[in-house]
């Protein structure tokens, strides 16, 4: 059950993070990042790894995007 919740959190974060890749909307990634971290924690509590891995992928995408622009744009 926790794996399904984690996958749903990861999918929502991924859907929100895709349009936020635009330069003007980059600050919104700071709002999506903590939600993805919560999804990774929930996925870590489950017995399967799919939800955790999805959230870690989303966290990685957001972290790379924020590091490229210095976290501002």
N, C-alpha and C positions, 0 to 999 in steps of 0.2 A: 504494500500500500504506500509506504514512504517513497518507494522508487517511482511510482506513478505521479505522486505529488511533486517530486523533484523534477521529473521530466516536464511536467506542465509548467512549473516555474521557469525552467530553462527555456522552453519554447516561447513563453511570453517575453522573457528577457531578450531572447534572440530577435523576436519580431520587433520589439521596441528599439533594440540597438541598431538595427539595419538603417532606418531613416536618420538616426542620430549620428551617423557617420559623416553627414554633411558638415562643412566647416562652421556654419552659424549655429547649429544645434548641438555642438560637441559638449557643452556643459551639461546637457541632459544625461550624458553617460554616467555622470557622478551619481545620479539618482537610480540608475539601473544596476550599477555595480554592487551596492549592498544587498539588493534583492537576489542577485545571482550568487552572492556569497552565502546567503541564507539557504538558497536552493542546493548549494554544494554541501552544506552542513546536513541538510535533510537527506540528501543522497548518500552521505557518508554514514548515516544511521541505518540505512537499509542494507539488506543482504546482497543486493545486486549493485553493479557499478555503472549502469547506463545513465542514470539520472545525474550522478556525481560527475561523470565524465563530460556530459553535455554542459553542465554548469561551469566546469573548469575550462571548457573550450570557449564559452561565452566570456568568462572572466579574462581569458587570455586575449581574445579579440579586443575587448574593451581596454585592457591594459596597454596593448600595443598602440592602439589608436590614441590613447591619452598620453603615452610617452612620446609619441612622434610630435605632437603639438604642444608639449609642455603642460598638459592638463587644462589648458584654457579654452581652446577652440576645437 
